[in-house]
Amino acid sequence: MSMSLILRGATRCNAVNLAKSARLTPVKAYSTIFAGAQRQALAKPLPLVKNIAPIVTRNISVSAPRMASAESSHTALWTVERIVSAALLGVIPAAFIAPSQALDALLAVSVVIHAHWGVEAMVVDYLRPSVVGNILPKVAHVGLILISIATLGGLFYFIKNDVGLANGIKRFWAIKGKDSQEA
């Protein structure tokens, strides 16, 4: 507050104005001029501001949100996610080496659940209710579940009614473009 008073007084009492109004001599010290200007600024009452609107603040939490209930733990889910990720290292080659409906179904379930958990982690991380509201995270999560179910259903349909997942990928890789056939 004292700084604002000093700045107000400084605009009124610059050296040119003081020299014109008071006809200062070099004998007067600057501190005397400054003290007088400050006294003049303090003599005037400060205007009071009425009807101040309260500042709306948002509480930002730096701790992770509690997504689980008090009696459950995510340790088991974390372990299952890691087991599925490690199992994919064996399921993918096995499905291509010995294609069958069982291995194709295992591959489809493993890939879809792995992708679902990965996208779900992004939804939880980036669509926090404190940032985007309560509705958008719920809509995104329901959309993710519907897309995962539709993807798994489509893969099962492809496995049952067509050549299978591994054989379909092999055939897709075997497709040659126009440029490859001419050479």
C-alpha positions as CSV (number, residue, x, y, z in Angstrom):
1,M,0.0,0.0,0.0
2,S,2.8,2.4,0.8
3,M,4.3,1.6,-2.6
4,S,1.1,2.7,-4.4
5,L,1.0,5.9,-2.3
6,I,4.6,6.6,-3.2
7,L,3.9,5.9,-6.9
8,R,0.9,8.2,-6.8
9,G,2.9,10.9,-5.2
10,A,5.8,10.4,-7.7
11,T,3.5,11.2,-10.6
12,R,2.3,14.4,-9.0
13,C,5.7,15.4,-7.8
14,N,8.2,14.9,-10.5
15,A,11.2,17.2,-10.6
16,V,9.9,19.5,-13.4
17,N,6.6,20.2,-11.6
18,L,8.3,20.8,-8.3
19,A,10.8,23.2,-9.9
20,K,8.0,25.2,-11.5
21,S,5.7,25.3,-8.5
22,A,8.1,25.7,-5.6
23,R,11.0,27.4,-7.3
24,L,13.4,25.0,-5.7
25,T,16.9,26.0,-5.0
26,P,19.7,23.4,-5.1
27,V,20.0,23.8,-1.3
28,K,16.9,21.7,-0.6
29,A,17.5,18.1,-0.4
30,Y,15.5,15.5,-2.4
31,S,14.5,13.7,0.8
32,T,12.7,16.9,2.0
33,I,10.8,17.1,-1.3
34,F,9.9,13.4,-1.2
35,A,8.7,13.5,2.4
36,G,6.5,16.5,1.6
37,A,5.0,14.7,-1.4
38,Q,4.3,11.6,0.7
39,R,2.6,13.7,3.4
40,Q,0.4,15.3,0.8
41,A,-0.6,11.9,-0.6
42,L,-1.4,10.5,2.9
43,A,-3.6,13.5,3.7
44,K,-6.1,12.6,1.0
45,P,-8.6,9.8,1.9
46,L,-8.3,6.6,-0.1
47,P,-11.4,5.8,-2.1
48,L,-13.2,2.7,-0.9
49,V,-14.3,0.2,-3.5
50,K,-17.9,-1.0,-3.1
51,N,-19.5,-4.1,-4.4
52,I,-16.4,-6.2,-4.9
53,A,-17.3,-9.5,-6.5
54,P,-15.7,-12.5,-4.8
55,I,-12.9,-14.2,-6.8
56,V,-14.0,-17.7,-7.8
57,T,-11.2,-20.2,-7.2
58,R,-11.0,-23.8,-8.2
59,N,-9.4,-26.3,-5.8
60,I,-6.7,-28.3,-7.6
61,S,-5.7,-31.5,-6.0
62,V,-2.1,-32.7,-6.5
63,S,-2.9,-36.2,-5.2
64,A,-4.2,-39.0,-7.4
65,P,-8.0,-39.3,-7.5
66,R,-9.5,-42.1,-5.5
67,M,-11.1,-44.3,-8.2
68,A,-11.5,-47.4,-6.1
69,S,-13.8,-48.0,-3.2
70,A,-12.3,-48.1,0.3
71,E,-12.3,-51.9,0.6
72,S,-10.8,-52.7,-2.9
73,S,-7.3,-52.5,-4.3
74,H,-6.0,-52.1,-7.8
75,T,-3.0,-54.3,-7.1
76,A,-4.8,-57.4,-8.5
77,L,-5.9,-55.6,-11.6
78,W,-2.4,-54.2,-12.2
79,T,-1.0,-57.8,-11.9
80,V,-3.6,-59.1,-14.4
81,E,-2.7,-56.3,-16.8
82,R,0.9,-57.2,-16.7
83,I,0.2,-61.0,-17.1
84,V,-1.9,-60.2,-20.2
85,S,0.8,-58.0,-21.6
86,A,3.4,-60.7,-21.1
87,A,1.1,-63.4,-22.5
88,L,0.7,-61.4,-25.7
89,L,4.4,-62.1,-26.4
90,G,3.6,-65.8,-26.6
91,V,0.0,-65.6,-28.0
92,I,0.8,-63.5,-31.1
93,P,3.5,-65.8,-32.5
94,A,1.5,-69.0,-31.5
95,A,-1.5,-67.7,-33.5
96,F,0.6,-67.2,-36.6
97,I,2.6,-70.4,-36.3
98,A,-0.4,-72.7,-35.7
99,P,-3.6,-70.8,-36.7
100,S,-6.8,-72.1,-35.2
101,Q,-10.1,-70.7,-34.0
102,A,-9.1,-71.1,-30.4
103,L,-5.8,-69.3,-30.7
104,D,-7.5,-66.6,-32.9
105,A,-10.1,-66.1,-30.2
106,L,-7.4,-65.9,-27.5
107,L,-5.5,-63.4,-29.6
108,A,-8.6,-61.3,-30.2
109,V,-9.6,-61.2,-26.5
110,S,-6.0,-60.4,-25.4
111,V,-5.5,-57.6,-27.9
112,V,-8.9,-56.0,-27.3
113,I,-8.6,-56.1,-23.5
114,H,-5.0,-54.8,-23.7
115,A,-6.1,-51.9,-26.0
116,H,-9.1,-51.3,-23.8
117,W,-7.0,-51.0,-20.6
118,G,-4.6,-48.7,-22.4
119,V,-7.2,-46.3,-23.8
120,E,-9.1,-46.5,-20.4
121,A,-5.9,-45.2,-18.7
122,M,-5.8,-42.3,-21.1
123,V,-9.5,-41.5,-20.5
124,V,-8.9,-41.5,-16.7
125,D,-5.7,-39.5,-17.0
126,Y,-6.8,-36.8,-19.5
127,L,-10.5,-36.5,-18.9
128,R,-10.5,-35.8,-15.2
129,P,-13.8,-34.6,-13.8
130,S,-12.1,-31.6,-12.1
131,V,-10.9,-30.4,-15.5
132,V,-13.7,-31.2,-18.0
133,G,-16.7,-31.8,-15.7
134,N,-18.6,-34.9,-14.6
135,I,-20.4,-35.8,-17.9
136,L,-17.6,-36.0,-20.4
137,P,-15.5,-38.7,-18.6
138,K,-18.6,-40.9,-18.2
139,V,-19.6,-40.5,-21.8
140,A,-16.0,-41.3,-22.9
141,H,-15.9,-44.4,-20.7
142,V,-19.2,-45.7,-22.0
143,G,-18.1,-45.0,-25.5
144,L,-14.9,-46.9,-24.9
145,I,-16.8,-49.9,-23.5
146,L,-19.1,-49.9,-26.6
147,I,-16.2,-49.7,-29.0
148,S,-14.3,-52.5,-27.2
149,I,-17.4,-54.7,-27.3
150,A,-18.1,-53.9,-31.0
151,T,-14.4,-54.6,-31.8
152,L,-14.4,-58.0,-30.0
153,G,-17.7,-58.9,-31.6
154,G,-16.4,-58.0,-35.1
155,L,-13.2,-60.0,-34.5
156,F,-15.2,-63.0,-33.3
157,Y,-17.5,-62.7,-36.4
158,F,-14.4,-62.6,-38.6
159,I,-12.9,-65.6,-36.9
160,K,-16.1,-67.7,-37.1
161,N,-17.3,-66.8,-40.6
162,D,-14.1,-66.1,-42.5
163,V,-10.5,-67.3,-42.6
164,G,-9.6,-66.3,-39.1
165,L,-7.6,-63.6,-37.5
166,A,-4.1,-64.8,-38.1
167,N,-4.8,-66.1,-41.6
168,G,-6.5,-62.8,-42.5
169,I,-3.5,-60.8,-41.4
170,K,-1.2,-63.1,-43.4
171,R,-3.4,-62.6,-46.5
172,F,-3.3,-58.9,-46.0
173,W,0.5,-58.9,-45.7
174,A,0.7,-60.9,-49.0
175,I,-1.2,-58.3,-51.0
176,K,1.1,-56.7,-53.5
177,G,0.5,-53.2,-55.0
178,K,0.6,-52.3,-58.7
179,D,4.2,-51.1,-58.5
180,S,5.4,-54.5,-57.0
181,Q,3.7,-56.6,-59.8
182,E,5.3,-54.6,-62.7
183,A,8.9,-55.0,-61.4
